[in-house]
Amino acid sequence: MIDYTPFWETLKKSGENWYTLTNTHHISFSTLHRLKHNQDISTKTLNDLCRILDCNVEDIVRYQPSEDDQVL
């Protein structure tokens, strides 16, 4: 399972917040909703968030094995 908990921790430590992400950086409310609910986002969005927050991908997302993962 992809987990975006690191994103919220990184956002807290940065000078950015929900308001600046949506109004200054034009990250959509639906993208933030997807992050909040650990739903899929694009690699372009990951790239944008890394640039905005001046961080690495692992500061936004992590993989945690889960029984809910699809069978391979």
C-alpha positions in Angstrom: 0.0 0.0 0.0 1.2 3.5 -0.8 1.1 5.8 2.2 1.3 9.5 2.0 1.8 10.1 5.8 5.3 11.4 5.1 3.8 14.2 2.9 1.8 15.6 5.7 4.8 15.5 8.0 7.0 17.2 5.4 4.2 19.8 4.7 4.0 20.6 8.4 7.8 21.3 8.5 7.8 23.4 5.4 6.6 27.0 5.0 3.7 25.7 2.9 0.2 24.7 3.8 -3.1 23.5 2.2 -3.9 27.1 1.3 -0.6 27.9 -0.4 -0.5 24.6 -2.2 -3.9 25.3 -3.8 -3.7 29.0 -4.3 -0.1 29.7 -4.9 1.1 26.5 -6.5 -2.2 25.4 -8.1 -2.3 21.9 -6.6 -6.0 20.9 -6.9 -8.2 20.2 -3.9 -8.9 16.8 -5.5 -5.1 16.0 -5.4 -4.9 16.9 -1.8 -8.0 14.8 -1.1 -6.3 11.9 -2.9 -3.2 12.3 -0.8 -5.3 12.5 2.4 -7.0 9.2 1.5 -3.8 7.4 0.2 -5.2 7.2 -3.3 -3.2 7.3 -6.5 -1.5 10.5 -7.8 0.7 10.9 -10.8 4.4 11.0 -10.9 4.1 14.5 -12.3 2.3 15.5 -9.1 5.0 13.8 -7.1 7.6 15.8 -9.0 5.7 19.0 -8.5 5.4 18.4 -4.7 9.1 17.6 -4.4 9.9 20.9 -6.2 7.5 22.9 -4.1 8.6 21.4 -0.8 12.3 21.1 -1.8 12.3 17.5 -0.7 12.9 13.9 -1.9 10.2 11.4 -3.0 10.6 9.5 0.2 9.6 12.7 2.1 6.2 12.4 0.4 5.5 8.7 0.0 6.4 5.3 1.4 5.4 1.8 0.6 4.0 -0.4 3.3 3.1 -4.0 2.5 -0.6 -4.7 3.1 -3.0 -7.6 2.8 -5.1 -5.3 0.7 -2.4 -5.2 -2.1 -3.5 -6.9 -5.3 -2.3 -10.4 -5.9 0.6 -10.5 -8.4 
